């Protein structure tokens, strides 16, 4: 039977009908038995359906993307490490 990691890695293939019979059967068996993977699959289906309803927007210009990536990298490097909050 597939693991949860394998389900996550193969979800797109499953939804696009790219899995063979045995793999598809293993995928369905695992999802049928694993509540977490059922939720994951439903989230992905919902996301795909939602994205299909978005209007087409032009991609940001390459210089805008580079600037965003640069700023994100600076933020990551200067962000203090997170600590776990007590339960």
N, C-alpha and C positions, 0 to 999 in steps of 0.2 A: 504494500500500500504506500502511496505517496506521503511525504512529510508535509508539514505546513509550509516550510520553506519552498519545497518543490511546487506546491499549489500557487504560492505567490509568484514564483518565477514563470509558471506556465499558464497563468490566467489569461493573458492576451492570446496565446496560441489556442486555448480552449474557446474563448469567445469568438475568435476568427475562424473556428472550424479547422485548425491546423493540426490537431492531435489525431493520431491513429486510433483505431478501435480500442486496443488494449490500454493505451494511455488515457483515452477519454473515459473508459470504464473505471480505471484507477482514480482519476480525478473526481468523477461523480461519486464514487464510493467514499472517498475521503471527505468530500464536502457534505455528503449525507450524514456522516458520523461526527463531524467537527463543527460545532457552533461558531467558533471563531472564523473558520474559513468560509462558512456560509455567509457570515456578516461581511467578510472581505469581498467575496464574489459579488454580493449585492451592492456594496459601495462602489466597486469598479463599474458594474452595470449602470448604476445611477450616474456616475461621473461621465461615462461615455454618452449616455442619453442626454445629459445636460450640455455637454460640449457640442453635441450635434445641433443644439438649438441656438448656439451663440452666433451672432452675426459675424461675417467675415470682416476682419480688421487687418490692416496692413501691419506687418512686423515692424518693430522699431528699427530705425536706421542703425547700421553697424556701429557708428560712433556712439550712439546712445547706449547700445548693449555693452560696449567696452567700458563706458563710464559707470554703468550700473554694476558690472562685475568688479571693477576696481573699487568702488565704494563699498560693496559687500565684503570684499577681501579685507579692506582696511577695518571695517566694523568687526569682522571675525577676529582679526589680530589684536584689536584693542578691547574687545568685550571681556570682562572679567569672567573667570571660570564659574560655572553654575555649581551650586551646592544642593544636595538633596534636602528637601524640606522634611522635618520630622512628621511622622504620621499622627 
